[in-house]
């Protein structure tokens, strides 16, 4: 799980290194509630850009950043509510917005949750070891960024068919970049490269997002509590929290579903994937274009006991909505049919997987026949800032976008969503999907069969132990910062 064993000798060296580099590590509590961040650090942030590679931006790993690119402070949770004029459903679809994290994606939080415990316990030696971040995109970007802020070297591994923006930006922060064959669904090739590195190098520590419980725990604490705050802010006594709908990826963000199940026991959690690679839905395989989702396996950190539905989205729908949401012709059409201007002008907050989340939420609302009193929660993982090349590719292939095409894509890709290619899960459906972990994690990756069974048969205690680690981790962080001596 998450090992918090202290290596005293290494810890002294790491604390001295952090002192020399002016590194202060935020606690989970400070990321959850930035009001508790020391005023001195807030004052320093007034002169720092959101994406700047500086240790103080560790304190901007929160859903509550002021939505500005430079000098921002902290406010409430960044979120967006999509109106019926856009979604075609009565349900209130509400999404947390990931653009206002450093690197433009909330994955920077997940990677912090993985690297930080090893650093502050002395299990990771930043003078010698390199942090390896195997990913289908944003996770390795977030990992390389966090490693830079924490004075660690890193190696980024991602499929060669990911967007150019990802590779170009990684050159600024990652010591090494390894492009593996294939697209988003080629996760096995990433794993194979990790095994190759393990056999040939002694200076690496692999942070596999699909198996790192720090990923799950960060979202349980941060994303779960942020969603609860938003619900309390926007809901009335008549409203019901009906669902949480998220594309799977590493299943890290789905960790917030465990938190929400505790707060809203009747909520249903839906895991979504590309129809072109329906692993959870049909034990299927294939390639797809919804960047950031890894497929053909079930992540080790996916709590299948708390997943109630599987939804598959056609990647053509996500890709065809890029020009609708990001060209003058598309936005003019949306405003003309009644979408509020303030919503239309912010649709660039949705990257490709964010659009898939929106479409999945629409299918979820239609399946359960939700009303205006029902709330469906999701996440806009990243924004179009990371996909400009995909829009240019569309224009090169299809030419300029027209309002006729906008009308076509709106009716076909949004209003045309049906309740096909989804499954409400029974006990044995969940068990079937959980069992798929065996073939990746026991046969290929050498994980424990006993632990696989613990995840299912003793799931409340198993996952509960992970969720209970936050206070202990925060205590270790505070003690580490005292060693560093900068507060």
C-alpha positions as CSV (number, residue, x, y, z in Angstrom):
1,X,0.0,0.0,0.0
2,X,1.6,3.3,1.1
3,X,4.8,2.6,3.1
4,X,5.5,5.2,5.8
5,X,8.6,3.6,7.2
6,X,11.2,6.2,8.1
7,X,14.8,6.0,6.8
8,X,16.5,8.2,9.3
9,X,19.9,8.4,7.6
10,X,18.5,9.4,4.2
11,X,15.9,11.7,5.8
12,X,18.7,14.0,7.3
13,X,20.3,14.3,3.9
14,X,17.0,15.0,2.1
15,X,16.0,17.6,4.7
16,X,19.4,19.4,4.2
17,X,18.9,19.3,0.4
18,X,15.5,20.8,0.8
19,X,16.8,23.6,3.0
20,X,19.5,24.5,0.5
21,X,16.8,24.7,-2.2
22,X,14.2,26.5,-0.1
23,X,11.7,23.6,-0.4
24,X,8.7,23.5,2.0
25,X,6.3,20.6,1.5
26,X,2.5,21.3,1.9
27,X,0.3,19.0,4.0
28,X,-2.8,17.5,2.6
29,X,-4.7,19.7,5.0
30,X,-3.2,22.8,3.5
31,X,-4.0,21.6,-0.1
32,X,-7.5,21.0,1.0
33,X,-7.9,24.3,2.9
34,X,-5.4,26.9,1.6
35,X,-6.5,29.3,4.3
36,X,-4.1,27.3,6.5
37,X,-1.1,28.1,4.2
38,X,1.4,30.5,6.0
39,X,0.9,34.1,4.9
40,X,4.6,34.4,4.0
41,X,4.1,31.7,1.3
42,X,1.0,33.3,0.0
43,X,2.9,36.6,-0.3
44,X,5.6,34.9,-2.3
45,X,3.1,33.4,-4.7
46,X,2.0,36.9,-5.7
47,X,5.1,37.1,-7.8
48,X,5.0,33.6,-9.2
49,X,3.3,32.2,-12.4
50,X,1.0,29.2,-12.1
51,X,3.2,27.0,-14.2
52,X,6.6,28.3,-13.0
53,X,9.1,25.7,-11.9
54,X,9.6,26.8,-8.3
55,X,9.1,24.9,-5.0
56,X,6.4,27.4,-3.8
57,X,4.1,26.1,-6.5
58,X,3.7,22.9,-4.4
59,X,1.2,25.0,-2.5
60,X,-0.8,25.5,-5.7
61,X,-1.6,21.8,-5.9
62,X,-5.2,22.4,-5.0
63,X,-8.6,22.8,-6.5
64,X,-8.9,26.3,-5.0
65,X,-6.4,28.3,-7.0
66,X,-7.5,31.7,-8.2
67,X,-8.1,31.2,-11.9
68,X,-5.3,33.4,-13.2
69,X,-2.0,32.6,-14.9
70,X,0.2,34.7,-12.6
71,X,0.3,35.8,-9.0
72,X,-2.9,34.2,-8.0
73,X,-4.0,33.5,-4.5
74,X,-6.8,31.1,-3.4
75,X,-10.6,31.1,-3.5
76,X,-13.3,28.5,-3.6
77,X,-13.2,25.3,-5.7
78,X,-13.0,25.9,-9.5
79,X,-16.0,24.3,-11.1
80,X,-18.4,24.7,-13.9
81,X,-22.1,23.8,-14.3
82,X,-23.3,22.9,-17.7
83,X,-26.8,24.1,-18.6
84,X,-29.6,22.1,-20.2
85,X,-29.3,24.3,-23.4
86,X,-25.9,22.6,-23.9
87,X,-26.4,19.1,-22.5
88,X,-30.1,18.4,-23.5
89,X,-30.8,16.9,-20.1
90,X,-32.6,18.3,-17.0
91,X,-29.9,17.0,-14.5
92,X,-27.4,19.5,-13.2
93,X,-24.0,18.3,-14.5
94,X,-21.3,19.9,-12.5
95,X,-17.5,19.5,-13.2
96,X,-14.4,20.5,-11.2
97,X,-12.0,22.3,-13.5
98,X,-8.5,21.1,-13.7
99,X,-7.0,23.8,-15.9
100,X,-6.0,26.0,-12.9
101,X,-3.5,23.5,-11.5
102,X,0.2,23.9,-12.3
103,X,0.7,22.1,-15.7
104,X,-3.0,22.6,-16.5
105,X,-4.2,19.3,-15.1
106,X,-5.2,17.8,-11.7
107,X,-2.8,14.9,-12.3
108,X,-0.1,17.0,-10.7
109,X,-1.9,16.3,-7.4
110,X,-2.0,12.6,-8.0
111,X,1.8,12.5,-8.6
112,X,2.4,14.6,-5.5
113,X,0.5,12.0,-3.5
114,X,2.8,9.3,-4.9
115,X,6.3,11.0,-4.6
116,X,5.9,13.1,-1.5
117,X,5.4,10.2,1.1
118,X,8.7,8.5,-0.2
119,X,10.5,11.8,0.0
120,X,9.5,12.9,3.5
121,X,10.1,9.4,5.0
122,X,13.6,9.2,3.5
123,X,12.7,6.3,1.2
124,X,13.7,8.2,-1.9
125,X,17.2,9.6,-2.4
126,X,16.9,12.7,-4.7
127,X,20.7,12.9,-5.1
128,X,20.9,9.5,-6.8
129,X,17.5,8.1,-7.7
130,X,15.4,9.1,-10.6
131,X,11.6,9.1,-10.4
132,X,10.1,7.2,-13.3
133,X,6.6,8.3,-14.4
134,X,4.9,5.7,-16.8
135,X,1.8,7.4,-18.2
136,X,-0.6,8.0,-21.1
137,X,0.0,11.8,-20.8
138,X,-0.8,14.1,-17.9
139,X,0.4,11.9,-15.1
140,X,4.0,11.9,-16.4
141,X,3.8,15.7,-17.0
142,X,2.6,16.2,-13.4
143,X,5.2,13.8,-12.1
144,X,8.1,15.4,-13.9
145,X,6.9,18.8,-12.7
146,X,6.6,17.7,-9.0
147,X,10.0,16.1,-9.2
148,X,11.5,19.3,-10.4
149,X,9.9,21.3,-7.6
150,X,11.2,18.7,-5.1
151,X,14.7,18.8,-6.6
152,X,14.4,15.2,-8.0
153,X,15.4,14.0,-11.4
154,X,12.7,12.2,-13.5
155,X,12.1,10.0,-16.5
156,X,8.8,10.4,-18.4
157,X,7.4,7.4,-20.3
158,X,4.4,7.9,-22.6
159,X,3.0,6.6,-25.9
160,X,4.5,8.1,-29.0
161,X,1.1,9.1,-30.4
162,X,0.2,11.5,-27.6
163,X,-0.2,15.2,-28.5
164,X,2.9,17.3,-29.5
165,X,2.2,19.7,-26.7
166,X,2.9,17.1,-24.1
167,X,6.3,16.2,-25.5
168,X,7.3,19.8,-26.1
169,X,6.5,20.8,-22.5
170,X,8.1,17.7,-21.0
171,X,11.5,18.8,-22.5
172,X,11.5,21.6,-19.9
173,X,11.2,19.4,-16.8
174,X,12.0,15.8,-17.5
175,X,15.6,14.6,-17.5
176,X,14.7,11.8,-19.9
177,X,11.6,11.2,-22.2
178,X,10.8,7.8,-23.5
179,X,8.2,7.4,-26.2
180,X,6.7,3.9,-26.3
181,X,4.8,2.4,-29.3
182,X,1.1,3.1,-29.8
183,X,-1.6,5.3,-28.4
184,X,-3.6,5.8,-25.2
185,X,-4.6,2.2,-25.0
186,X,-1.1,0.8,-25.3
187,X,-0.4,0.5,-21.6
188,X,1.2,-2.9,-21.8
189,X,4.1,-1.3,-23.8
190,X,4.6,1.2,-21.0
191,X,4.8,-1.6,-18.4
192,X,7.3,-3.5,-20.6
193,X,9.5,-0.4,-20.7
194,X,9.4,-0.2,-16.9
195,X,10.5,-3.8,-16.6
196,X,13.3,-3.1,-19.0
197,X,14.5,-0.2,-16.9
198,X,14.3,-2.2,-13.7
199,X,16.6,-4.9,-15.2
200,X,19.1,-2.5,-16.6
201,X,19.3,0.4,-14.1
202,X,19.8,0.7,-10.3
203,X,19.1,4.4,-10.0
204,X,15.3,4.4,-10.6
205,X,12.1,4.3,-8.6
206,X,9.0,3.6,-10.7
207,X,5.8,5.4,-9.7
208,X,3.2,3.5,-11.7
209,X,0.0,5.5,-11.6
210,X,-2.1,2.4,-12.1
211,X,-0.8,0.8,-9.0
212,X,0.2,3.7,-6.7
213,X,-2.2,4.2,-3.8
214,X,-0.9,7.7,-3.3
215,X,-2.8,8.5,-6.5
216,X,-6.0,7.0,-5.1
217,X,-5.6,8.7,-1.7
218,X,-4.9,12.2,-3.0
219,X,-8.2,12.1,-5.0
220,X,-10.1,10.5,-2.1
221,X,-9.1,13.4,0.1
222,X,-8.8,16.4,-2.2
223,X,-11.2,15.7,-5.1
224,X,-13.8,14.1,-2.9
225,X,-13.8,16.9,-0.3
226,X,-13.8,19.5,-3.1
227,X,-16.9,18.0,-4.7
228,X,-18.6,17.9,-1.4
229,X,-17.9,21.7,-0.9
230,X,-19.3,22.4,-4.4
231,X,-22.5,20.4,-3.7
232,X,-23.0,22.3,-0.4
233,X,-22.5,25.6,-2.2
234,X,-24.9,25.1,-5.1
235,X,-27.6,22.7,-3.8
236,X,-30.9,23.1,-2.1
237,X,-32.7,20.8,0.3
238,X,-34.6,19.3,-2.7
239,X,-31.5,18.4,-4.7
240,X,-30.0,14.9,-4.7
241,X,-26.5,13.9,-5.5
242,X,-27.3,11.2,-8.0
243,X,-24.0,10.3,-9.6
244,X,-20.2,10.6,-10.1
245,X,-19.2,9.9,-13.7
246,X,-15.5,9.7,-14.6
247,X,-13.3,8.2,-17.4
248,X,-11.1,5.6,-15.9
249,X,-7.5,6.3,-16.9
250,X,-5.5,5.1,-13.9
251,X,-8.7,5.0,-11.8
252,X,-7.0,7.5,-9.4
253,X,-9.7,10.1,-9.8
254,X,-12.3,7.5,-9.0
255,X,-10.9,7.4,-5.5
256,X,-13.1,10.4,-4.8
257,X,-16.0,8.1,-5.4
258,X,-15.1,6.2,-2.2
259,X,-15.2,9.6,-0.3
260,X,-18.6,10.5,-1.9
261,X,-20.1,7.1,-1.1
262,X,-19.4,7.8,2.6
263,X,-21.1,11.3,2.4
264,X,-23.9,10.4,0.0
265,X,-24.6,6.7,0.4
266,X,-27.2,6.6,-2.5
267,X,-24.8,8.0,-5.1
268,X,-23.9,5.8,-8.1
269,X,-20.4,5.8,-9.5
270,X,-19.9,5.3,-13.2
271,X,-16.5,4.4,-14.8
272,X,-16.2,5.4,-18.4
273,X,-14.0,4.3,-21.3
274,X,-13.7,4.5,-25.0
275,X,-16.1,2.4,-27.1
276,X,-13.1,1.6,-29.4
277,X,-11.4,-0.2,-26.4
278,X,-14.2,-1.5,-24.2
279,X,-12.2,-3.4,-21.7
280,X,-14.5,-3.0,-18.7
281,X,-17.7,-3.2,-20.7
282,X,-16.9,-6.2,-22.9
283,X,-13.4,-7.4,-22.0
284,X,-12.5,-5.7,-25.2
285,X,-9.4,-4.2,-26.8
286,X,-8.4,-1.7,-29.4
287,X,-7.0,1.8,-30.0
288,X,-8.7,5.1,-29.4
289,X,-8.2,8.9,-29.4
290,X,-9.5,10.0,-26.0
291,X,-6.1,11.1,-24.7
292,X,-5.2,10.3,-21.1
293,X,-7.2,7.1,-20.7
294,X,-5.2,3.9,-20.4
295,X,-7.0,0.7,-21.3
296,X,-6.8,-3.1,-21.9
297,X,-6.4,-3.7,-18.2
298,X,-8.1,-2.9,-14.8
299,X,-5.9,-0.6,-12.6
300,X,-4.7,-2.2,-9.3
301,X,-6.1,0.9,-7.5
302,X,-9.6,0.7,-8.9
303,X,-12.0,-0.2,-6.1
304,X,-14.5,-2.2,-8.2
305,X,-16.8,-2.7,-5.1
306,X,-17.7,1.0,-5.4
307,X,-18.3,1.1,-9.1
308,X,-22.0,0.8,-10.1
309,X,-22.0,1.4,-13.9
310,X,-19.7,1.2,-17.0
311,X,-20.2,3.6,-19.8
312,X,-18.5,3.6,-23.2
313,X,-18.1,6.8,-25.3
314,X,-17.4,6.8,-29.0
315,X,-14.1,8.7,-29.5
316,X,-15.5,10.2,-32.7
317,X,-17.9,12.2,-30.6
318,X,-15.2,13.6,-28.4
319,X,-13.0,14.5,-31.3
320,X,-15.9,16.1,-33.4
321,X,-16.8,18.3,-30.5
322,X,-13.3,19.9,-30.4
323,X,-14.2,22.4,-33.2
324,X,-17.7,23.0,-31.9
325,X,-16.2,24.1,-28.6
326,X,-13.2,25.9,-29.9
327,X,-14.0,27.8,-33.2
328,X,-15.9,31.0,-33.7
329,X,-18.4,29.2,-35.9
330,X,-19.1,26.6,-33.3
331,X,-19.4,29.0,-30.4
332,X,-21.6,31.3,-32.5
333,X,-24.0,28.5,-33.2
334,X,-24.2,27.4,-29.5
335,X,-25.0,31.0,-28.4
336,X,-27.6,31.2,-31.2
337,X,-29.5,28.1,-29.9
338,X,-29.5,29.5,-26.3
339,X,-26.2,28.4,-24.6
340,X,-25.3,31.3,-22.3
341,X,-22.3,33.3,-23.6
342,X,-20.3,32.9,-20.4
343,X,-20.6,29.1,-20.8
344,X,-19.7,29.1,-24.5
345,X,-16.6,31.2,-24.0
346,X,-15.4,28.8,-21.3
347,X,-15.8,25.6,-23.2
348,X,-12.1,25.6,-24.0
349,X,-11.8,24.4,-20.4
350,X,-12.7,21.0,-21.7
351,X,-9.9,18.8,-23.2
352,X,-10.6,15.6,-25.0
353,X,-11.2,13.4,-21.9
354,X,-13.2,16.2,-20.3
355,X,-15.6,16.1,-23.3
356,X,-15.8,12.3,-22.8
357,X,-16.7,12.9,-19.2
358,X,-19.4,15.4,-20.2
359,X,-20.9,12.9,-22.7
360,X,-20.8,10.1,-20.2
361,X,-22.6,12.3,-17.6
362,X,-25.3,12.9,-20.3
363,X,-25.8,9.2,-20.9
364,X,-25.9,8.6,-17.2
365,X,-28.6,11.2,-16.7
366,X,-30.7,9.8,-19.6
367,X,-30.4,6.2,-18.3
368,X,-31.6,7.1,-14.8
369,X,-34.2,9.6,-16.1
370,X,-32.8,12.3,-13.8
371,X,-34.6,15.5,-13.2
372,X,-33.6,19.1,-12.4
373,X,-33.3,18.1,-8.8
374,X,-30.5,15.6,-9.5
375,X,-26.8,16.5,-9.5
376,X,-24.2,14.6,-11.5
377,X,-20.6,15.2,-10.7
378,X,-17.6,14.9,-13.0
379,X,-14.1,16.4,-13.7
380,X,-12.7,18.4,-16.5
381,X,-9.2,16.9,-16.2
382,X,-7.4,19.4,-18.5
383,X,-8.2,22.0,-21.1
384,X,-7.7,22.7,-24.9
385,X,-4.4,24.3,-24.0
386,X,-2.9,20.8,-24.3
387,X,-4.6,19.9,-27.6
388,X,-4.1,22.8,-30.0
389,X,-2.3,20.4,-32.4
390,X,-5.4,18.2,-32.5
391,X,-7.5,21.2,-33.6
392,X,-4.9,22.1,-36.3
393,X,-5.0,18.5,-37.5
394,X,-8.8,18.7,-37.8
395,X,-8.6,21.9,-39.9
396,X,-5.9,20.4,-42.2
397,X,-8.1,17.3,-42.8
398,X,-11.5,18.9,-43.0
399,X,-11.0,22.6,-43.8
400,X,-12.7,25.5,-42.1
401,X,-15.5,24.6,-39.7
402,X,-19.0,25.9,-40.6
403,X,-22.2,26.5,-38.7
404,X,-23.8,23.7,-40.6
405,X,-21.2,21.4,-39.2
406,X,-21.7,22.9,-35.8
407,X,-25.4,22.0,-36.0
408,X,-24.6,18.5,-37.1
409,X,-22.1,17.9,-34.3
410,X,-24.4,19.3,-31.6
411,X,-27.4,17.2,-32.6
412,X,-25.4,14.0,-33.3
413,X,-22.7,14.1,-30.7
414,X,-24.5,15.7,-27.7
415,X,-28.3,15.5,-28.2
416,X,-27.9,12.2,-30.0
417,X,-26.3,10.4,-27.0
418,X,-28.3,7.3,-26.2
419,X,-28.4,4.7,-23.4
420,X,-26.5,2.1,-25.4
421,X,-23.1,0.8,-24.7
422,X,-23.4,1.0,-20.9
423,X,-24.1,-1.5,-18.1
424,X,-25.5,-1.1,-14.6
425,X,-23.4,-3.6,-12.6
426,X,-24.6,-6.4,-10.4
427,X,-22.4,-8.0,-7.7
428,X,-21.1,-10.6,-10.2
429,X,-20.5,-8.0,-12.9
430,X,-18.3,-6.1,-10.5
431,X,-16.6,-9.4,-9.5
432,X,-16.0,-10.2,-13.2
433,X,-14.2,-6.9,-13.8
434,X,-12.2,-7.1,-10.5
435,X,-11.0,-10.6,-11.6
436,X,-9.4,-9.1,-14.7
437,X,-6.8,-7.6,-12.4
438,X,-5.3,-11.0,-12.1
439,X,-4.0,-11.2,-15.6
440,X,-2.2,-7.9,-15.5
441,X,-1.2,-7.6,-11.9
442,X,-0.5,-11.1,-10.7
443,X,0.7,-12.8,-13.9
444,X,2.5,-9.8,-15.5
445,X,3.5,-7.4,-12.7
446,X,4.1,-9.8,-9.7
447,X,1.5,-8.3,-7.3
448,X,0.2,-10.4,-4.4
449,X,-2.7,-12.8,-5.0
450,X,-3.6,-12.5,-1.3
451,X,-3.9,-8.7,-1.7
452,X,-6.1,-9.1,-4.8
453,X,-8.5,-11.2,-2.7
454,X,-8.2,-8.7,0.2
455,X,-9.4,-5.9,-2.1
456,X,-12.6,-7.9,-2.8
457,X,-13.5,-10.0,0.2
458,X,-12.2,-7.6,2.9
459,X,-12.7,-4.4,1.0
460,X,-14.0,-2.1,3.7
461,X,-10.9,-2.7,5.9
462,X,-8.5,-2.8,3.0
463,X,-9.5,0.5,1.5
464,X,-10.3,2.0,4.9
465,X,-6.7,1.5,6.0
466,X,-5.6,3.6,3.0
467,X,-8.1,6.3,3.6
468,X,-7.0,6.6,7.3
469,X,-3.4,7.4,6.4
470,X,-3.9,11.1,5.8
471,X,-3.4,12.4,9.4
472,X,-0.2,10.2,9.7
473,X,1.2,11.5,6.4
474,X,0.5,15.1,7.4
475,X,2.2,14.5,10.7
476,X,5.3,13.2,8.9
477,X,5.3,16.2,6.5
478,X,5.1,18.7,9.5
479,X,8.0,16.9,11.2
480,X,10.0,17.0,7.9
481,X,9.4,20.7,7.5
482,X,10.6,21.2,11.0
483,X,13.8,19.4,10.1
484,X,14.2,21.6,7.1
485,X,13.8,24.6,9.3
486,X,12.3,27.2,6.8
487,X,8.9,27.7,8.6
